[in-house]
Amino acid sequence: MNRKSIRWIVGGLVVAIPLMWIVDRVAGSTAYRKTDLARAQIRFITEGSLAEYAKVNHRFPLQAEGLDAMVKAELLSPRAIVDPWDHPMLYVCQAPNCSRVLLYSKGPNGIDEGGKGDDIGMVKELSAPKS
């Protein structure tokens, strides 16, 4: 190899290595942003729409009704029940009469792990009526 070839290779590495580092940081931060967005979306649904639905109906939607009940009640848009990875949010009743529910996203891997693993979720319990 001559000096010109060596300079070209070294120059290419000097440009390529920082560029690869930047691409890795940007791609990695996109995954974190989607995770943060999913957490915010779930919090909005549980603390906002689900709480409002319970206030009006004195209960959470039943398992069979799921999140569609809040879409029908116009508390959520159909897009609001889809996570940042384009998977439908999952709604699970965890107690009799759905007094406690789990709302979660399948997370980045898209595999339903029942709210565990990389799934992103939140449990909400129906508050007793205030007197």
KOLGU-4560 file (N, C-alpha, C; in nm, 3 decimals, padded with zeros to 5 digits):
<recs>
<n_xx: 00.084 n_yy: -00.118 n_zz: 00.000 ca_xx: 00.000 ca_yy: 00.000 ca_zz: 00.000 c_xx: 00.088 c_yy: 00.124 c_zz: 00.000 mol: A seq: 1 type: MET>
<n_xx: 00.048 n_yy: 00.220 n_zz: -00.078 ca_xx: 00.126 ca_yy: 00.343 ca_zz: -00.081 c_xx: 00.069 c_yy: 00.443 c_zz: 00.020 mol: A seq: 2 type: ASN>
<n_xx: 00.142 n_yy: 00.553 n_zz: 00.037 ca_xx: 00.103 ca_yy: 00.654 ca_zz: 00.137 c_xx: -00.034 c_yy: 00.714 c_zz: 00.107 mol: A seq: 3 type: ARG>
<n_xx: -00.066 n_yy: 00.735 n_zz: -00.019 ca_xx: -00.193 ca_yy: 00.795 ca_zz: -00.057 c_xx: -00.309 c_yy: 00.704 c_zz: -00.015 mol: A seq: 4 type: LYS>
<n_xx: -00.296 n_yy: 00.574 n_zz: -00.035 ca_xx: -00.400 ca_yy: 00.477 ca_zz: 00.003 c_xx: -00.418 c_yy: 00.475 c_zz: 00.154 mol: A seq: 5 type: SER>
<n_xx: -00.307 n_yy: 00.479 n_zz: 00.226 ca_xx: -00.313 ca_yy: 00.477 ca_zz: 00.372 c_xx: -00.383 c_yy: 00.603 c_zz: 00.423 mol: A seq: 6 type: ILE>
<n_xx: -00.347 n_yy: 00.720 n_zz: 00.366 ca_xx: -00.413 ca_yy: 00.844 ca_zz: 00.406 c_xx: -00.563 c_yy: 00.839 c_zz: 00.379 mol: A seq: 7 type: ARG>
<n_xx: -00.600 n_yy: 00.783 n_zz: 00.266 ca_xx: -00.742 ca_yy: 00.774 ca_zz: 00.230 c_xx: -00.816 c_yy: 00.685 c_zz: 00.329 mol: A seq: 8 type: TRP>
<n_xx: -00.758 n_yy: 00.572 n_zz: 00.367 ca_xx: -00.821 ca_yy: 00.480 ca_zz: 00.463 c_xx: -00.832 c_yy: 00.547 c_zz: 00.600 mol: A seq: 9 type: ILE>
<n_xx: -00.724 n_yy: 00.606 n_zz: 00.647 ca_xx: -00.724 ca_yy: 00.674 ca_zz: 00.777 c_xx: -00.824 c_yy: 00.789 c_zz: 00.776 mol: A seq: 10 type: VAL>
<n_xx: -00.826 n_yy: 00.868 n_zz: 00.669 ca_xx: -00.921 ca_yy: 00.978 ca_zz: 00.658 c_xx: -01.064 c_yy: 00.929 c_zz: 00.660 mol: A seq: 11 type: GLY>
<n_xx: -01.091 n_yy: 00.818 n_zz: 00.591 ca_xx: -01.225 ca_yy: 00.759 ca_zz: 00.591 c_xx: -01.266 c_yy: 00.714 c_zz: 00.730 mol: A seq: 12 type: GLY>
<n_xx: -01.173 n_yy: 00.654 n_zz: 00.804 ca_xx: -01.203 ca_yy: 00.610 ca_zz: 00.941 c_xx: -01.228 c_yy: 00.729 c_zz: 01.033 mol: A seq: 13 type: LEU>
<n_xx: -01.152 n_yy: 00.835 n_zz: 01.014 ca_xx: -01.169 ca_yy: 00.955 ca_zz: 01.097 c_xx: -01.310 c_yy: 01.011 c_zz: 01.078 mol: A seq: 14 type: VAL>
<n_xx: -01.364 n_yy: 01.003 n_zz: 00.958 ca_xx: -01.500 ca_yy: 01.051 ca_zz: 00.932 c_xx: -01.603 c_yy: 00.946 c_zz: 00.972 mol: A seq: 15 type: VAL>
<n_xx: -01.577 n_yy: 00.820 n_zz: 00.941 ca_xx: -01.676 ca_yy: 00.712 ca_zz: 00.960 c_xx: -01.704 c_yy: 00.683 c_zz: 01.108 mol: A seq: 16 type: ALA>
<n_xx: -01.603 n_yy: 00.679 n_zz: 01.190 ca_xx: -01.624 ca_yy: 00.642 ca_zz: 01.331 c_xx: -01.712 c_yy: 00.742 c_zz: 01.404 mol: A seq: 17 type: ILE>
<n_xx: -01.686 n_yy: 00.872 n_zz: 01.397 ca_xx: -01.779 ca_yy: 00.966 ca_zz: 01.463 c_xx: -01.919 c_yy: 00.961 c_zz: 01.402 mol: A seq: 18 type: PRO>
<n_xx: -01.928 n_yy: 00.941 n_zz: 01.270 ca_xx: -02.058 ca_yy: 00.933 ca_zz: 01.205 c_xx: -02.135 c_yy: 00.812 c_zz: 01.256 mol: A seq: 19 type: LEU>
<n_xx: -02.067 n_yy: 00.697 n_zz: 01.270 ca_xx: -02.134 ca_yy: 00.577 ca_zz: 01.324 c_xx: -02.181 c_yy: 00.602 c_zz: 01.467 mol: A seq: 20 type: MET>
<n_xx: -02.100 n_yy: 00.672 n_zz: 01.547 ca_xx: -02.136 ca_yy: 00.702 ca_zz: 01.685 c_xx: -02.262 c_yy: 00.791 c_zz: 01.688 mol: A seq: 21 type: TRP>
<n_xx: -02.267 n_yy: 00.892 n_zz: 01.601 ca_xx: -02.383 ca_yy: 00.982 ca_zz: 01.595 c_xx: -02.508 c_yy: 00.905 c_zz: 01.554 mol: A seq: 22 type: ILE>
<n_xx: -02.496 n_yy: 00.821 n_zz: 01.451 ca_xx: -02.612 ca_yy: 00.742 ca_zz: 01.405 c_xx: -02.661 c_yy: 00.652 c_zz: 01.518 mol: A seq: 23 type: VAL>
<n_xx: -02.568 n_yy: 00.589 n_zz: 01.590 ca_xx: -02.607 ca_yy: 00.502 ca_zz: 01.701 c_xx: -02.681 c_yy: 00.582 c_zz: 01.808 mol: A seq: 24 type: ASP>
<n_xx: -02.633 n_yy: 00.700 n_zz: 01.841 ca_xx: -02.698 ca_yy: 00.784 ca_zz: 01.943 c_xx: -02.838 c_yy: 00.828 c_zz: 01.899 mol: A seq: 25 type: ARG>
<n_xx: -02.850 n_yy: 00.868 n_zz: 01.774 ca_xx: -02.980 ca_yy: 00.914 ca_zz: 01.724 c_xx: -03.079 c_yy: 00.798 c_zz: 01.718 mol: A seq: 26 type: VAL>
<n_xx: -03.037 n_yy: 00.684 n_zz: 01.666 ca_xx: -03.125 ca_yy: 00.567 ca_zz: 01.658 c_xx: -03.164 c_yy: 00.520 c_zz: 01.797 mol: A seq: 27 type: ALA>
<n_xx: -03.068 n_yy: 00.519 n_zz: 01.889 ca_xx: -03.098 ca_yy: 00.476 ca_zz: 02.026 c_xx: -03.194 c_yy: 00.571 c_zz: 02.095 mol: A seq: 28 type: GLY>
<n_xx: -03.176 n_yy: 00.700 n_zz: 02.074 ca_xx: -03.263 ca_yy: 00.796 ca_zz: 02.141 c_xx: -03.405 c_yy: 00.790 c_zz: 02.085 mol: A seq: 29 type: SER>
<n_xx: -03.421 n_yy: 00.748 n_zz: 01.960 ca_xx: -03.555 ca_yy: 00.732 ca_zz: 01.903 c_xx: -03.631 c_yy: 00.625 c_zz: 01.980 mol: A seq: 30 type: THR>
<n_xx: -03.564 n_yy: 00.515 n_zz: 02.012 ca_xx: -03.628 ca_yy: 00.408 ca_zz: 02.090 c_xx: -03.668 c_yy: 00.460 c_zz: 02.227 mol: A seq: 31 type: ALA>
<n_xx: -03.581 n_yy: 00.539 n_zz: 02.291 ca_xx: -03.614 ca_yy: 00.595 ca_zz: 02.421 c_xx: -03.731 c_yy: 00.692 c_zz: 02.411 mol: A seq: 32 type: TYR>
<n_xx: -03.735 n_yy: 00.772 n_zz: 02.305 ca_xx: -03.846 ca_yy: 00.865 ca_zz: 02.288 c_xx: -03.977 c_yy: 00.791 c_zz: 02.272 mol: A seq: 33 type: ARG>
<n_xx: -03.977 n_yy: 00.682 n_zz: 02.196 ca_xx: -04.100 ca_yy: 00.604 ca_zz: 02.180 c_xx: -04.144 c_yy: 00.543 c_zz: 02.312 mol: A seq: 34 type: LYS>
<n_xx: -04.049 n_yy: 00.495 n_zz: 02.391 ca_xx: -04.082 ca_yy: 00.439 ca_zz: 02.522 c_xx: -04.141 c_yy: 00.547 c_zz: 02.612 mol: A seq: 35 type: THR>
<n_xx: -04.080 n_yy: 00.665 n_zz: 02.613 ca_xx: -04.133 ca_yy: 00.776 ca_zz: 02.692 c_xx: -04.271 c_yy: 00.817 c_zz: 02.644 mol: A seq: 36 type: ASP>
<n_xx: -04.291 n_yy: 00.817 n_zz: 02.513 ca_xx: -04.421 ca_yy: 00.851 ca_zz: 02.456 c_xx: -04.526 c_yy: 00.749 c_zz: 02.498 mol: A seq: 37 type: LEU>
<n_xx: -04.491 n_yy: 00.620 n_zz: 02.496 ca_xx: -04.585 ca_yy: 00.515 ca_zz: 02.538 c_xx: -04.622 c_yy: 00.533 c_zz: 02.685 mol: A seq: 38 type: ALA>
<n_xx: -04.524 n_yy: 00.564 n_zz: 02.770 ca_xx: -04.552 ca_yy: 00.587 ca_zz: 02.913 c_xx: -04.648 c_yy: 00.704 c_zz: 02.931 mol: A seq: 39 type: ARG>
<n_xx: -04.622 n_yy: 00.812 n_zz: 02.858 ca_xx: -04.709 ca_yy: 00.930 ca_zz: 02.868 c_xx: -04.850 c_yy: 00.899 c_zz: 02.817 mol: A seq: 40 type: ALA>
<n_xx: -04.856 n_yy: 00.824 n_zz: 02.709 ca_xx: -04.985 ca_yy: 00.786 ca_zz: 02.651 c_xx: -05.066 c_yy: 00.701 c_zz: 02.750 mol: A seq: 41 type: GLN>
<n_xx: -05.001 n_yy: 00.606 n_zz: 02.813 ca_xx: -05.068 ca_yy: 00.519 ca_zz: 02.911 c_xx: -05.112 c_yy: 00.601 c_zz: 03.031 mol: A seq: 42 type: ILE>
<n_xx: -05.027 n_yy: 00.690 n_zz: 03.078 ca_xx: -05.064 ca_yy: 00.776 ca_zz: 03.191 c_xx: -05.183 c_yy: 00.864 c_zz: 03.155 mol: A seq: 43 type: ARG>
<n_xx: -05.184 n_yy: 00.920 n_zz: 03.036 ca_xx: -05.296 ca_yy: 01.003 ca_zz: 02.991 c_xx: -05.425 c_yy: 00.922 c_zz: 02.991 mol: A seq: 44 type: PHE>
<n_xx: -05.418 n_yy: 00.799 n_zz: 02.939 ca_xx: -05.539 ca_yy: 00.716 ca_zz: 02.933 c_xx: -05.585 c_yy: 00.678 c_zz: 03.072 mol: A seq: 45 type: ILE>
<n_xx: -05.494 n_yy: 00.630 n_zz: 03.157 ca_xx: -05.536 ca_yy: 00.583 ca_zz: 03.290 c_xx: -05.578 c_yy: 00.697 c_zz: 03.382 mol: A seq: 46 type: THR>
<n_xx: -05.499 n_yy: 00.803 n_zz: 03.384 ca_xx: -05.528 ca_yy: 00.913 ca_zz: 03.476 c_xx: -05.634 c_yy: 01.009 c_zz: 03.422 mol: A seq: 47 type: GLU>
<n_xx: -05.650 n_yy: 01.012 n_zz: 03.292 ca_xx: -05.745 ca_yy: 01.104 ca_zz: 03.231 c_xx: -05.871 c_yy: 01.035 c_zz: 03.184 mol: A seq: 48 type: GLY>
<n_xx: -05.863 n_yy: 00.970 n_zz: 03.071 ca_xx: -05.982 ca_yy: 00.912 ca_zz: 03.006 c_xx: -06.047 c_yy: 00.801 c_zz: 03.089 mol: A seq: 49 type: SER>
<n_xx: -05.965 n_yy: 00.712 n_zz: 03.142 ca_xx: -06.021 ca_yy: 00.602 ca_zz: 03.222 c_xx: -06.085 c_yy: 00.654 c_zz: 03.350 mol: A seq: 50 type: LEU>
<n_xx: -06.022 n_yy: 00.750 n_zz: 03.413 ca_xx: -06.078 ca_yy: 00.811 ca_zz: 03.534 c_xx: -06.209 c_yy: 00.883 c_zz: 03.502 mol: A seq: 51 type: ALA>
<n_xx: -06.214 n_yy: 00.953 n_zz: 03.389 ca_xx: -06.336 ca_yy: 01.023 ca_zz: 03.349 c_xx: -06.447 c_yy: 00.924 c_zz: 03.318 mol: A seq: 52 type: GLU>
<n_xx: -06.413 n_yy: 00.815 n_zz: 03.249 ca_xx: -06.511 ca_yy: 00.711 ca_zz: 03.219 c_xx: -06.569 c_yy: 00.654 c_zz: 03.349 mol: A seq: 53 type: TYR>
<n_xx: -06.483 n_yy: 00.628 n_zz: 03.446 ca_xx: -06.527 ca_yy: 00.573 ca_zz: 03.575 c_xx: -06.615 c_yy: 00.674 c_zz: 03.650 mol: A seq: 54 type: ALA>
<n_xx: -06.581 n_yy: 00.802 n_zz: 03.641 ca_xx: -06.660 ca_yy: 00.904 ca_zz: 03.709 c_xx: -06.803 c_yy: 00.908 c_zz: 03.654 mol: A seq: 55 type: LYS>
<n_xx: -06.817 n_yy: 00.899 n_zz: 03.523 ca_xx: -06.948 ca_yy: 00.906 ca_zz: 03.457 c_xx: -07.026 c_yy: 00.775 c_zz: 03.473 mol: A seq: 56 type: VAL>
<n_xx: -06.957 n_yy: 00.661 n_zz: 03.457 ca_xx: -07.024 ca_yy: 00.530 ca_zz: 03.455 c_xx: -07.015 c_yy: 00.453 c_zz: 03.587 mol: A seq: 57 type: ASN>
<n_xx: -06.942 n_yy: 00.506 n_zz: 03.684 ca_xx: -06.924 ca_yy: 00.444 ca_zz: 03.815 c_xx: -06.857 c_yy: 00.307 c_zz: 03.806 mol: A seq: 58 type: HIS>
<n_xx: -06.781 n_yy: 00.286 n_zz: 03.700 ca_xx: -06.706 ca_yy: 00.162 ca_zz: 03.681 c_xx: -06.608 c_yy: 00.183 c_zz: 03.566 mol: A seq: 59 type: ARG>
<n_xx: -06.509 n_yy: 00.093 n_zz: 03.559 ca_xx: -06.420 ca_yy: 00.089 ca_zz: 03.443 c_xx: -06.489 c_yy: 00.006 c_zz: 03.335 mol: A seq: 60 type: PHE>
<n_xx: -06.446 n_yy: 00.020 n_zz: 03.209 ca_xx: -06.502 ca_yy: -00.067 ca_zz: 03.106 c_xx: -06.476 c_yy: -00.213 c_zz: 03.139 mol: A seq: 61 type: PRO>
<n_xx: -06.570 n_yy: -00.299 n_zz: 03.106 ca_xx: -06.552 ca_yy: -00.442 ca_zz: 03.128 c_xx: -06.450 c_yy: -00.496 c_zz: 03.029 mol: A seq: 62 type: LEU>
<n_xx: -06.399 n_yy: -00.615 n_zz: 03.056 ca_xx: -06.297 ca_yy: -00.675 ca_zz: 02.969 c_xx: -06.344 c_yy: -00.679 c_zz: 02.823 mol: A seq: 63 type: GLN>
<n_xx: -06.468 n_yy: -00.722 n_zz: 02.802 ca_xx: -06.521 ca_yy: -00.735 ca_zz: 02.666 c_xx: -06.534 c_yy: -00.598 c_zz: 02.597 mol: A seq: 64 type: ALA>
<n_xx: -06.557 n_yy: -00.493 n_zz: 02.675 ca_xx: -06.569 ca_yy: -00.358 ca_zz: 02.618 c_xx: -06.432 c_yy: -00.299 c_zz: 02.586 mol: A seq: 65 type: GLU>
<n_xx: -06.338 n_yy: -00.321 n_zz: 02.676 ca_xx: -06.202 ca_yy: -00.273 ca_zz: 02.657 c_xx: -06.194 c_yy: -00.124 c_zz: 02.632 mol: A seq: 66 type: GLY>
<n_xx: -06.089 n_yy: -00.085 n_zz: 02.565 ca_xx: -06.065 ca_yy: 00.057 ca_zz: 02.537 c_xx: -06.163 c_yy: 00.113 c_zz: 02.434 mol: A seq: 67 type: LEU>
<n_xx: -06.225 n_yy: 00.025 n_zz: 02.358 ca_xx: -06.325 ca_yy: 00.071 ca_zz: 02.261 c_xx: -06.440 c_yy: 00.145 c_zz: 02.329 mol: A seq: 68 type: ASP>
<n_xx: -06.469 n_yy: 00.110 n_zz: 02.454 ca_xx: -06.575 ca_yy: 00.179 ca_zz: 02.527 c_xx: -06.544 c_yy: 00.327 c_zz: 02.542 mol: A seq: 69 type: ALA>
<n_xx: -06.417 n_yy: 00.359 n_zz: 02.563 ca_xx: -06.379 ca_yy: 00.500 ca_zz: 02.578 c_xx: -06.376 c_yy: 00.571 c_zz: 02.442 mol: A seq: 70 type: MET>
<n_xx: -06.349 n_yy: 00.497 n_zz: 02.336 ca_xx: -06.356 ca_yy: 00.556 ca_zz: 02.202 c_xx: -06.502 c_yy: 00.587 c_zz: 02.170 mol: A seq: 71 type: VAL>
<n_xx: -06.592 n_yy: 00.491 n_zz: 02.200 ca_xx: -06.735 ca_yy: 00.512 ca_zz: 02.175 c_xx: -06.790 c_yy: 00.627 c_zz: 02.257 mol: A seq: 72 type: LYS>
<n_xx: -06.738 n_yy: 00.644 n_zz: 02.380 ca_xx: -06.781 ca_yy: 00.754 ca_zz: 02.466 c_xx: -06.713 c_yy: 00.886 c_zz: 02.428 mol: A seq: 73 type: ALA>
<n_xx: -06.631 n_yy: 00.882 n_zz: 02.323 ca_xx: -06.559 ca_yy: 00.999 ca_zz: 02.274 c_xx: -06.462 c_yy: 01.057 c_zz: 02.376 mol: A seq: 74 type: GLU>
<n_xx: -06.408 n_yy: 00.971 n_zz: 02.461 ca_xx: -06.305 ca_yy: 01.013 ca_zz: 02.555 c_xx: -06.166 c_yy: 00.992 c_zz: 02.497 mol: A seq: 75 type: LEU>
<n_xx: -06.158 n_yy: 00.908 n_zz: 02.394 ca_xx: -06.032 ca_yy: 00.880 ca_zz: 02.326 c_xx: -06.056 c_yy: 00.872 c_zz: 02.176 mol: A seq: 76 type: LEU>
<n_xx: -05.955 n_yy: 00.905 n_zz: 02.100 ca_xx: -05.963 ca_yy: 00.882 ca_zz: 01.955 c_xx: -05.914 c_yy: 00.740 c_zz: 01.928 mol: A seq: 77 type: SER>
<n_xx: -05.952 n_yy: 00.681 n_zz: 01.815 ca_xx: -05.902 ca_yy: 00.546 ca_zz: 01.784 c_xx: -05.750 c_yy: 00.539 c_zz: 01.779 mol: A seq: 78 type: PRO>
<n_xx: -05.683 n_yy: 00.646 n_zz: 01.737 ca_xx: -05.537 ca_yy: 00.647 ca_zz: 01.732 c_xx: -05.475 c_yy: 00.646 c_zz: 01.872 mol: A seq: 79 type: ARG>
<n_xx: -05.547 n_yy: 00.696 n_zz: 01.970 ca_xx: -05.494 ca_yy: 00.704 ca_zz: 02.107 c_xx: -05.477 c_yy: 00.566 c_zz: 02.171 mol: A seq: 80 type: ALA>
<n_xx: -05.542 n_yy: 00.465 n_zz: 02.117 ca_xx: -05.530 ca_yy: 00.332 ca_zz: 02.176 c_xx: -05.433 c_yy: 00.243 c_zz: 02.097 mol: A seq: 81 type: ILE>
<n_xx: -05.348 n_yy: 00.310 n_zz: 02.019 ca_xx: -05.241 ca_yy: 00.241 ca_zz: 01.946 c_xx: -05.109 c_yy: 00.298 c_zz: 01.996 mol: A seq: 82 type: VAL>
<n_xx: -05.014 n_yy: 00.209 n_zz: 02.031 ca_xx: -04.887 ca_yy: 00.256 ca_zz: 02.087 c_xx: -04.794 c_yy: 00.312 c_zz: 01.979 mol: A seq: 83 type: ASP>
<n_xx: -04.681 n_yy: 00.370 n_zz: 02.018 ca_xx: -04.589 ca_yy: 00.430 ca_zz: 01.920 c_xx: -04.530 c_yy: 00.331 c_zz: 01.819 mol: A seq: 84 type: PRO>
<n_xx: -04.540 n_yy: 00.201 n_zz: 01.847 ca_xx: -04.491 ca_yy: 00.098 ca_zz: 01.755 c_xx: -04.604 c_yy: 00.042 c_zz: 01.669 mol: A seq: 85 type: TRP>
<n_xx: -04.719 n_yy: 00.110 n_zz: 01.671 ca_xx: -04.838 ca_yy: 00.073 ca_zz: 01.594 c_xx: -04.901 c_yy: -00.059 c_zz: 01.637 mol: A seq: 86 type: ASP>
<n_xx: -04.888 n_yy: -00.092 n_zz: 01.765 ca_xx: -04.957 ca_yy: -00.208 ca_zz: 01.823 c_xx: -05.074 c_yy: -00.157 c_zz: 01.907 mol: A seq: 87 type: HIS>
<n_xx: -05.186 n_yy: -00.227 n_zz: 01.907 ca_xx: -05.297 ca_yy: -00.183 ca_zz: 01.992 c_xx: -05.259 c_yy: -00.195 c_zz: 02.140 mol: A seq: 88 type: PRO>
<n_xx: -05.302 n_yy: -00.096 n_zz: 02.218 ca_xx: -05.284 ca_yy: -00.104 ca_zz: 02.363 c_xx: -05.367 c_yy: -00.222 c_zz: 02.414 mol: A seq: 89 type: MET>
<n_xx: -05.321 n_yy: -00.284 n_zz: 02.521 ca_xx: -05.392 ca_yy: -00.399 ca_zz: 02.578 c_xx: -05.455 c_yy: -00.359 c_zz: 02.712 mol: A seq: 90 type: LEU>
<n_xx: -05.575 n_yy: -00.406 n_zz: 02.734 ca_xx: -05.655 ca_yy: -00.370 ca_zz: 02.852 c_xx: -05.696 c_yy: -00.501 c_zz: 02.919 mol: A seq: 91 type: TYR>
<n_xx: -05.659 n_yy: -00.516 n_zz: 03.046 ca_xx: -05.687 ca_yy: -00.640 ca_zz: 03.119 c_xx: -05.752 c_yy: -00.608 c_zz: 03.252 mol: A seq: 92 type: VAL>
<n_xx: -05.868 n_yy: -00.668 n_zz: 03.278 ca_xx: -05.932 ca_yy: -00.656 ca_zz: 03.409 c_xx: -05.858 c_yy: -00.750 c_zz: 03.504 mol: A seq: 93 type: CYS>
<n_xx: -05.818 n_yy: -00.698 n_zz: 03.619 ca_xx: -05.742 ca_yy: -00.779 ca_zz: 03.715 c_xx: -05.819 c_yy: -00.807 c_zz: 03.843 mol: A seq: 94 type: GLN>
<n_xx: -05.943 n_yy: -00.763 n_zz: 03.852 ca_xx: -06.022 ca_yy: -00.783 ca_zz: 03.973 c_xx: -06.169 c_yy: -00.797 c_zz: 03.932 mol: A seq: 95 type: ALA>
<n_xx: -06.250 n_yy: -00.853 n_zz: 04.022 ca_xx: -06.393 ca_yy: -00.866 ca_zz: 03.991 c_xx: -06.454 c_yy: -00.731 c_zz: 03.951 mol: A seq: 96 type: PRO>
<n_xx: -06.543 n_yy: -00.735 n_zz: 03.854 ca_xx: -06.610 ca_yy: -00.615 ca_zz: 03.804 c_xx: -06.513 c_yy: -00.510 c_zz: 03.752 mol: A seq: 97 type: ASN>
<n_xx: -06.394 n_yy: -00.552 n_zz: 03.717 ca_xx: -06.292 ca_yy: -00.461 ca_zz: 03.663 c_xx: -06.264 c_yy: -00.343 c_zz: 03.756 mol: A seq: 98 type: CYS>
<n_xx: -06.259 n_yy: -00.368 n_zz: 03.886 ca_xx: -06.229 ca_yy: -00.259 ca_zz: 03.978 c_xx: -06.079 c_yy: -00.226 c_zz: 03.976 mol: A seq: 99 type: SER>
<n_xx: -06.000 n_yy: -00.312 n_zz: 03.917 ca_xx: -05.857 ca_yy: -00.285 ca_zz: 03.896 c_xx: -05.824 c_yy: -00.333 c_zz: 03.755 mol: A seq: 100 type: ARG>
<n_xx: -05.760 n_yy: -00.246 n_zz: 03.677 ca_xx: -05.726 ca_yy: -00.281 ca_zz: 03.539 c_xx: -05.578 c_yy: -00.254 c_zz: 03.511 mol: A seq: 101 type: VAL>
<n_xx: -05.526 n_yy: -00.329 n_zz: 03.417 ca_xx: -05.390 ca_yy: -00.310 ca_zz: 03.368 c_xx: -05.401 c_yy: -00.263 c_zz: 03.224 mol: A seq: 102 type: LEU>
<n_xx: -05.340 n_yy: -00.152 n_zz: 03.194 ca_xx: -05.333 ca_yy: -00.101 ca_zz: 03.058 c_xx: -05.186 c_yy: -00.105 c_zz: 03.019 mol: A seq: 103 type: LEU>
<n_xx: -05.154 n_yy: -00.168 n_zz: 02.905 ca_xx: -05.014 ca_yy: -00.175 ca_zz: 02.867 c_xx: -04.993 c_yy: -00.184 c_zz: 02.716 mol: A seq: 104 type: TYR>
<n_xx: -04.870 n_yy: -00.151 n_zz: 02.679 ca_xx: -04.821 ca_yy: -00.160 ca_zz: 02.542 c_xx: -04.729 c_yy: -00.281 c_zz: 02.535 mol: A seq: 105 type: SER>
<n_xx: -04.721 n_yy: -00.345 n_zz: 02.421 ca_xx: -04.631 ca_yy: -00.459 ca_zz: 02.403 c_xx: -04.485 c_yy: -00.414 c_zz: 02.403 mol: A seq: 106 type: LYS>
<n_xx: -04.462 n_yy: -00.285 n_zz: 02.396 ca_xx: -04.326 ca_yy: -00.233 ca_zz: 02.399 c_xx: -04.252 c_yy: -00.248 c_zz: 02.269 mol: A seq: 107 type: GLY>
<n_xx: -04.122 n_yy: -00.216 n_zz: 02.270 ca_xx: -04.043 ca_yy: -00.216 ca_zz: 02.147 c_xx: -04.037 c_yy: -00.350 c_zz: 02.075 mol: A seq: 108 type: PRO>
<n_xx: -04.038 n_yy: -00.461 n_zz: 02.150 ca_xx: -04.025 ca_yy: -00.590 ca_zz: 02.081 c_xx: -04.157 c_yy: -00.640 c_zz: 02.022 mol: A seq: 109 type: ASN>
<n_xx: -04.269 n_yy: -00.577 n_zz: 02.054 ca_xx: -04.397 ca_yy: -00.614 ca_zz: 01.996 c_xx: -04.453 c_yy: -00.746 c_zz: 02.043 mol: A seq: 110 type: GLY>
<n_xx: -04.394 n_yy: -00.804 n_zz: 02.148 ca_xx: -04.439 ca_yy: -00.933 ca_zz: 02.200 c_xx: -04.519 c_yy: -00.909 c_zz: 02.328 mol: A seq: 111 type: ILE>
<n_xx: -04.637 n_yy: -00.969 n_zz: 02.334 ca_xx: -04.722 ca_yy: -00.957 ca_zz: 02.453 c_xx: -04.663 c_yy: -01.043 c_zz: 02.565 mol: A seq: 112 type: ASP>
<n_xx: -04.607 n_yy: -00.976 n_zz: 02.665 ca_xx: -04.547 ca_yy: -01.045 ca_zz: 02.779 c_xx: -04.630 c_yy: -01.023 c_zz: 02.905 mol: A seq: 113 type: GLU>
<n_xx: -04.759 n_yy: -00.997 n_zz: 02.885 ca_xx: -04.850 ca_yy: -00.982 ca_zz: 02.997 c_xx: -04.821 c_yy: -00.864 c_zz: 03.088 mol: A seq: 114 type: GLY>
<n_xx: -04.763 n_yy: -00.759 n_zz: 03.033 ca_xx: -04.730 ca_yy: -00.642 ca_zz: 03.114 c_xx: -04.592 c_yy: -00.652 c_zz: 03.178 mol: A seq: 115 type: GLY>
<n_xx: -04.517 n_yy: -00.757 n_zz: 03.147 ca_xx: -04.381 ca_yy: -00.776 ca_zz: 03.202 c_xx: -04.280 c_yy: -00.761 c_zz: 03.090 mol: A seq: 116 type: LYS>
<n_xx: -04.154 n_yy: -00.790 n_zz: 03.117 ca_xx: -04.050 ca_yy: -00.778 ca_zz: 03.015 c_xx: -04.035 c_yy: -00.633 c_zz: 02.973 mol: A seq: 117 type: GLY>
<n_xx: -04.035 n_yy: -00.610 n_zz: 02.842 ca_xx: -04.021 ca_yy: -00.471 ca_zz: 02.796 c_xx: -04.158 c_yy: -00.406 c_zz: 02.772 mol: A seq: 118 type: ASP>
<n_xx: -04.266 n_yy: -00.476 n_zz: 02.811 ca_xx: -04.399 ca_yy: -00.416 ca_zz: 02.803 c_xx: -04.402 c_yy: -00.292 c_zz: 02.893 mol: A seq: 119 type: ASP>
<n_xx: -04.480 n_yy: -00.195 n_zz: 02.854 ca_xx: -04.490 ca_yy: -00.069 ca_zz: 02.928 c_xx: -04.634 c_yy: -00.056 c_zz: 02.973 mol: A seq: 120 type: ILE>
<n_xx: -04.658 n_yy: -00.051 n_zz: 03.105 ca_xx: -04.795 ca_yy: -00.047 ca_zz: 03.150 c_xx: -04.817 c_yy: 00.022 c_zz: 03.282 mol: A seq: 121 type: GLY>
<n_xx: -04.943 n_yy: 00.026 n_zz: 03.320 ca_xx: -04.983 ca_yy: 00.090 ca_zz: 03.445 c_xx: -05.111 c_yy: 00.024 c_zz: 03.495 mol: A seq: 122 type: MET>
<n_xx: -05.116 n_yy: 00.002 n_zz: 03.626 ca_xx: -05.236 ca_yy: -00.052 ca_zz: 03.691 c_xx: -05.315 c_yy: 00.065 c_zz: 03.747 mol: A seq: 123 type: VAL>
<n_xx: -05.446 n_yy: 00.058 n_zz: 03.731 ca_xx: -05.535 ca_yy: 00.162 ca_zz: 03.785 c_xx: -05.644 c_yy: 00.095 c_zz: 03.866 mol: A seq: 124 type: LYS>
<n_xx: -05.666 n_yy: 00.143 n_zz: 03.989 ca_xx: -05.773 ca_yy: 00.090 ca_zz: 04.072 c_xx: -05.884 c_yy: 00.193 c_zz: 04.081 mol: A seq: 125 type: GLU>
<n_xx: -06.006 n_yy: 00.141 n_zz: 04.080 ca_xx: -06.123 ca_yy: 00.228 ca_zz: 04.092 c_xx: -06.128 c_yy: 00.284 c_zz: 04.232 mol: A seq: 126 type: LEU>
<n_xx: -06.131 n_yy: 00.415 n_zz: 04.243 ca_xx: -06.138 ca_yy: 00.480 ca_zz: 04.375 c_xx: -06.278 c_yy: 00.469 c_zz: 04.431 mol: A seq: 127 type: SER>
<n_xx: -06.286 n_yy: 00.458 n_zz: 04.561 ca_xx: -06.417 ca_yy: 00.458 ca_zz: 04.627 c_xx: -06.480 c_yy: 00.596 c_zz: 04.610 mol: A seq: 128 type: ALA>
<n_xx: -06.612 n_yy: 00.600 n_zz: 04.590 ca_xx: -06.678 ca_yy: 00.731 ca_zz: 04.576 c_xx: -06.654 c_yy: 00.817 c_zz: 04.699 mol: A seq: 129 type: PRO>
<n_xx: -06.631 n_yy: 00.945 n_zz: 04.676 ca_xx: -06.611 ca_yy: 01.039 ca_zz: 04.787 c_xx: -06.744 c_yy: 01.086 c_zz: 04.838 mol: A seq: 130 type: LYS>
<n_xx: -06.757 n_yy: 01.089 n_zz: 04.971 ca_xx: -06.885 ca_yy: 01.133 ca_zz: 05.027 c_xx: -06.881 c_yy: 01.277 c_zz: 05.069 mol: A seq: 131 type: SER>
</recs>
